[in-house]
Amino acid sequence: MEDYMFSSDINVVDFSFWIVTASMAAATLFFILERFEVNPKWRTSLTVAALITGIAFWHYLRMSSVWIEDGTSPTVYRYIDWFITVPLQIVEFYLILVAVTVVKARLFWQLLVASLVMLIGGFYGEANIGSDSKEIIGFVVGMAGWAYIMYLIFFGDAKQANDSSGNPAGQLAFKALRYIVTIGWAIYPIGYLLVYIIGDSPFGEGDLNLIYNLADLVNKIAFGLVIWYAATTDKGAVVSAAASVAKKAVSSTKKRSTARKSSARRTTSRRRS
């Protein structure tokens, strides 16, 4: 087993796998339960948040086993997880906008394709470790996909749609997710650089897995919590829900009143006859 700079004791990496596994399970249960407490227009976003952490939980069970039992980096399983959950995270931007405003369908495909390019580049680099040129090519391609996502959410169609939505809760969620993608996601390429790109790097695969695990813990769960917070503080949603309840109550009262009047007429008719 190789030495690690950040995690000289192998149990530190083991622990990070288990804490992320448990956290993903807890977050999934939380998002599932909370989706029933928010306005229907936010439920799809919370459902996707639960899917992200639920899928990550399932894959972390396997990744933990590979690392602890075999002592090898679960690169393939990690990228299987990312190929499912990262596009879902990016699509959350689209779902938030759809919940509060009208958005062109092309934005969905732009975000989805950019996230796949980012992942394909990263996987190509990590699958060809030992070939310096391929590691760098993979890194450059992955960064290009990330840069295009950043353009869309800071300057492109996604930003414009968010600015014109007029929904404070939706705008808050969008901006918070935008900074998660900027700062939180920067952890991944930093780890890649430290281990694969820097010549004679003192960092090893244990360090990389520790970095990736902590990044997943923060980014996946934070994504869902931001959406949950926005859904619970959306005053428009609260007003809409209250109006819906009031409308149902008025409708029910009218039905009961009509039924009583109808019953009274029938009773009067019988007495006359």
N, C-alpha and C positions, 0 to 999 in steps of 0.2 A: 504494500500500500504506500503510495507516495506521500511526501510531506506537504503540508499546506501552509500558506503564509497566514491567512486569517483563521483557519480552523485546524490548528496543530493537533487537536484531539478529534479523532474521527467521530466521536459521539456528538460533537457540536453539529455536524452535518446531519447525522441521524436524527437528532432532536428537531432540527429545522424541517425535515420531511414530515415528521409526525405532527408537529404543531400546525403546519400548513394544512395537513389532512383533516385534523380535527376542526380547525377554523373554517374550512370550506364547507364541512358538513353542517356546522352550526349556522353559518351564514345562509345556506340553502334553506334550512328549516325556517329561519327568520323571514326571508323574503317570500316564501310560500304563504306563511301565515299572514303577513302584512298586506299581501296583495288584495285580500278580501276587505281590508279596512280603508282602501283609497277609492277615489272616483274611478269609474270604469275606463276612462281615457288613459289612465296611467297604468292599468293592470298589465297590458302587454309588455311594457318596459320592465316592470317588476318580475314578470314571468321570465323574461330573457335574463335578467340578473340572477334569478334562481337557477336557470339552466347553466349559466356560466360557472357559478360556484359548484353546482352539482356535478357537472362534467369534470371539472378540475378535481373535485373530491375523488371521483372514481379513478381518474388517471393517477392521482397521487398515491392511492393505495398500491398500484402496480409499480410506480416509480420508487416508492419507499422500499418495496421488496427487492427490486433490482439492485438498488444502491447498497442496502444493508446486507443482503444475502450474497450477492455476487461481487460487490465492491467495484462495480463499473458504473459509468455515468449513463443514466437512462435517456440518452439524447433522442432516440427514435420516439419513445413514449411521450417525451416532453413536447416534441414537435407535433405529434398527433393531437395532443391536448391543445396546443396553440393554434393549429389549423382549424380547430372547431371554435374555441372560445374567443380568440382575438378578433376574427371577423364579427362575431356576435357583439363584442364590446364596441367595435366601430359602428355597427348598425344601430347601436343604442343612440348615437347622435341623431340618426334619421328618425328613429321612433319618438324621441323627445320632441323633435320639430313637428312631426306628424300629429302629435297629441295637442299641439297648441296653434298650429298654423298650416297653411297649404304649402306643400313641398313637391318639387318636381321629382319624378321617379328616377331620373338620371343620376341624382345625387346618391341614391342608394347604391347604384352600380359603381359609381366613381369611388366611393368609400370602400366597398367590398373588394374591388379589383386592387386598389392600392394596398390594402391590408394583406392580400394574398401575395402580391409582389414582394412586400417586406418579408414575409415568412419564407417564401421560396428562396430568396437571396440568403437569408440566415441559415436555412437548412443546407443549402448547397455548400456554404462555407464550412459548416460544422461537420458535414458528411465527408469532406475532403481534407481533414486535418493532416498536416504533413506536407501539403502542397501549398506553399506560400502564396502563389499567384491565385489559386482558387479560393483560398481563405479571404484574400483581399477583394476578389471579384464578388464573392458572396456578400461581404460586408458592404461594399459600395451599392450593390443592387438593393439590399435590404434598407440601407439608409435613404435611397432614392424613393422607395415606397413610403417610408415614414415621412420624408420631406413633403411628398405630395399630400398626404393626410393633413399635415400641419398647414399647408397652403389652403386646403379646403375649409378647415375649421377656423383659421385666423383671418383669411382674406377672401376666400372663394364663396361658392353658393351656400354652403352651410352657415357661414357667418352672416351673410345677407338675410337668409331666411330667419335666423335667430333674432337679428336686430329688428326685423319687421313684425315679429310675432306679437309683441305687446303683452306678453305673459311673463310677469316677474319671476315666477317659480321656474318656468321653463328656461328662461334666460339664465337664471342662477345655476341650474343644473348643467346647462350647456357650457357655461364658462368654467365651472368647476371640473367637469370632465375634460375640458380642453387642457387645463393645466396638469391633470393627471397624465394625459397622453404626452405632454411636453416634458414634465419633470420625472414622473414615475416611470415612464417607458424609457427614459434615457438610461436607466439602470442597466437594461439589457445590453445595449451596444457597449457600454463602459466595461461590463464584465467580459464581453467578447474581445474587446481590445486588450484588456489586461492579460488574458490567458492565451489568445491565439495570435494577435498581431504584433505585440511588443516582442522584440527579439530577446532570447534568454530570459523570459519572464519568470520571476520567482513565484508566480501564482500557478496553482494547479487546478485539476478538475473538481477537487473538493471545494475550493474557493468559489469556482464558477457555479456549482450547484447551490451553494449557500446563498450567493448573490441572486440567482434566478428564483430560488424558493422565497426569499424575502420580498423580491419584486412582485412575484405572483400574489403573495399574501396581501400586500398593500394595494396593488392595482386592481385585482379582481373584486375584492370585497369593497374597496373604496368606491368603485364604479357603482355597485349596487346601492350602497349607503347614500350616495349623492342623489340618486334617482328616488330612493325612498323618502329622503328628506324633502325633496322638491314636491313629491306627490302629497305629502302630509301638510305642506305649508302653502299649497296652491289655493289661494282664496277664491279664485274663480271656480275651482272644483268644489270647494266647500259650499259656496253659494248655489252652484248647480245642483249639488246633492240635496241641499236643504229645500230648494225649489221643487225638486222631484218628489221629495217626501211630502211637502205641503200640497202639491198637486194631487198626489195619490189620496191624501187625507180628505181633501175637498171633494174629490170624485167619489170616495167611499161614503162621505156624508150625504152627498146628493142622491146616491143610489138608495141609501137607507130612507131618506126623506120621501123619495118617489115610491118606495115600497110601502111605507106607512100610509101615504095618501091613497095608493091603489087599494090597500087593505080596507081603509076607511070607506071608500066608495062602495066596495063590495058589500061591506057590513050594512051600510045605509040602504043599498038596493035590496038586500034580503028583508030588512025590516019593512020596507014599503010594500013588498010583495006578500 
